[in-house]
Amino acid sequence: MDISLKRMAYVHHKGPFYKPHHTHELCELAYYVKGHGTLAEGEKQYQYTKGTVHLVGAGIPHDENNEMESNIILLYFEVPDGFIPSGIYSDQNGAVLSLLQRLRVEMQENLAFKQEMADCMVLQILLTLKRKLLPQPAESQNFNRVVQYIDENFQSEIDIHTIAEQTFYSYDRFRHVFKEHTGCAPLEYINNKRIELAQLLMEMNPAVPLGDLAAECGFSGLSQFSNAFRAKTGISPSRYKKQIKERQPA
C-alpha cells in the first residue's frame, strides 16, 4: 500500500476562526481535540465537535468555521485515490487519538525506519476509520454507547458504579466486560484519556498553567493530575512541559 506521511502539525486557535475555501496538494486528516464548528466540502455541510475526524482528499475545496477555542491535529499524506471516502468520522472510542499520540512520539524520535513506521501508522489510522464504515454486531453497538459516553464526558466526574447499574451489570462484571472491549479497566481507560488530552494540550500550548490543565482534563486537582501523569508517563507534568520547550526552536 503506497501511503506516505509528509507532515504532522498541531494548530491552536485561541478563539473563533474562519478559513475560507482552499485546497491541499496532499490528503488532509484533521482531528479536533477541542472545539466545535462547521465544515463545508463542496455542497456538503458538516458539524464537528471534540473527537471529530475530517478526511479530505487532495485538491478538494473545503472551508472551516471554528466557533470557539480549538486544538487540531493535522496530517498531510499521499494515499491511493479511492482508498477511503472523504468526509466526517467520529472517534467514539478514542482509538484514532491513541494512534495519533503514538505517531507523535514516533515523529519526535530519531530511530531507524522512522518514515516507514510513520507510514504504517497512517495506514493503521485510515484502516481504523474504514472499519467505522462496516456494520457492527448489536452487542458491540450497545457497549460502544457506554464507551462513547465516557469518551464524551471523561473531562467531567464519572461514576463507574452508576454506569454499571445503568447497563444492568454488577460492578465486577462491568469491569470485566469493559476490559474485554477496550483492553483496560474503566478507571485506567478514563485516566489514559485524560492524560492523552493533557499531553496534546501541552504540545499545542506549552504555556497553559498546570492547574487549569488538570481541571480541563477532568482531574479533581493538581495533585491527582500529577500522580496520574507520572504513573502513566514516568515523569511529572512540569518536566513534560520543559521537554516540549526544549524541543522548540530558539
N, C-alpha and C positions, 0 to 999 in steps of 0.2 A: 504494500500500500504506500503510494508516493505522497506522504504528508510531511511538510517541513515547517517548523516553527521559526518565524523570522523575528518576532518581537513580543515581549510581555511588558505591560505597563500598568501603573496604578494612577487613578485620577481622583482627586478630592475637590468637589465643588462646595464652597462654603455656604452657598445659598442657591436660589433659583438660577437656572442656566438654560439657555436655548441655543442649540446648534442646528442651523438651517440645513437644507438638503445638501448632501455631499456623498461622495463615493470613495471607495478604497481600491487600490490595486490588488489587495490580498483579501482573503476571507477574514471577517472580524467576528470575534466572540466577546460579548460584553456581559460580565457578571455583576449584578447590582447587589453589593454587600449592604448598602444602606441607601435609602431614598425611595421616592416614587414619582411617577410622571407618565408621560405618553411617548410613544414611538410611532413614526409613520414610515412605511416601506411601500413606495408606490401608492396604490389606493388602499392598502391595508393599514388599519389603525390598531395599536396595541396599548394596553395599560401594563405598566410594570411596577413592581414593588420589591422589597427585600427578598433575595433568593431567586429573582428572575434571571434567566439567561436569554440574551438576544443574539441569535446567529444570523449573519447576513453575508451573502456571497459577494465575491469581487465584482465591482462595477455596478452594484445595485444601489440606486439613490435611496437615502433614508435621512430622517431628521430625528432629533431628540429634544424633548422638553422636560427638564428636571424641575420639579415643583418645590424642592426643598434641598437642604444639605444632602449630599450624596457621596458615596465612595464606590468606585467602579474598578474592577479588574478587566484589563483588555488583553486579548491575544490576537495576533495577526499571523496568519499562516497560509501556506499553499495546500490545497486539497483537491482531489479529482472532482470534476463537475458532476453534480447529481449525487454525491456520496451521502449528503444529509440535507433535508429541506431547510431553507431559511425560515426564520420565524421565532416565536417565543416558546421557551421551555421553562418549566417550574422545577427547581431543585428541592423537592419536598423533603427528602431525607438527608440533604447536605452532602451527598456523595460527590457532586461536582466541585463544591467548595473544598472538600478534603483533597481531591485530586489537584486542584489549583494550588493548594497550600504545599503539597509535595513538589509540584512543578516549580513553585517559587524557591523552595530550598535547593532543588537541583540546579536552577539557574544561577544561584549565588555561589555554588561550589565550583571549584576548578578541577573537576575529576575527568578521568579518561572517558571517552564516548559520551561527553556531555550533550552534544547535539542529538545524537542517536537516542539517548534516554529521553530527552525533551520531546522529540518527535513521537516516540512511543507513548508518552504520557498524554500528548494531544490526541492521539488516536484513541486512547482509553477514554478520554473525556467525551469525544464525539460518539463512541460506541455506547457510553452510558446515556447520552442524550437520545440516541436512536432506540434504545430499549424502551424509552418512555412512549414511543410510538406504537409499541406492541400491546395487545390485550393482556391483562394480568388475571390470575385466579381470584375468585371472590374473597377468599380468606386473606390473601395478601393485600387486596384493596382495603379491606376493613382495618387491618393493622397499620397499613400505610397512613390511614387517617390519624391514628394515635401519634405516629412519628411526625406527621405533618403538623399536628397541634403543638408538639414540643418544639419543632423547628421554628414555628411562627411565634412562640411565646417564651423561648429559653432566656430572653433578656428580662423576663419577669419571674416572680416567685412561682415555682411549680411544685405541687404536692403529688408525689408519686402514688401515695396510698389512695388518694381521691381518684386518680386516673385508673388505677387497678379496679376500684369498686365500680366505676362507670363502664368498664369493659367486661364486668362480671367475672373477673379473675380474682383469686386470692393474691395477696401481695407477692408471696414467694413464686406462685405460678406465673404472675405477670412478669416478674424479673427474668424468669427462665425463658419465656416466650420472646420477651423483648431482646434478650441476648441472642436468641436464635435468628432473629430478623436483622439485627444491627451489628452483632459481633461484640457488644459490650453491654454492661449493666446500665439501667436507666440513669443513675446519678453520674456515672462515668461519661455517658453519652452527652448529658447536659453540660457537664464541665468541659468536655472536649469542644463542644460547640462554642461555649463562651470564650475559651482560650484561643481557639482559631480566630474568632472575631476580634479579640483583643490584639492578637498579633497583626492581623491585617490592618486594623485601625491605626496601630502604631507605625506600620510601614507607610501608610498613606499620610499620616500627620504625626511625626515624632514629637511634636511639641505638646500633644494632648496631656493634661495632668492625669496622673495615675488614679487619683480619687474619682475624677469624672469618668475615666475609662472603666473602672471597676463597676460603677453604678450603671453605666450604659450597657455593659455586657451581662448584667444580671446578678452580680455578686452583692452580698449584704454589706460588705465593707472592704477596705483596702487590705486588711489582714487576711480575710478569706481569699481574696483575689491573689495575693502574693503567695500564699501557701499552695493554692491550686495550680498557679502558674509554675511555681518551682517544681511541684510534683510531676507536672506534665512535660516540662522542657528541661529541667535540671538547672535552670538559672532564674534569678529574680526578674520581675518586670523592668526594674530600673536598669539592670545590666543589659537586658534585651534592647531597651531604648538606646543605651550607649553604643551597643554594637551597630545598630541601624545608623546612628550619626557617624560612626567611624567609617562606614562603608560609603557614605555620601561624599561626592567630590567637594573639595575645599572651595 
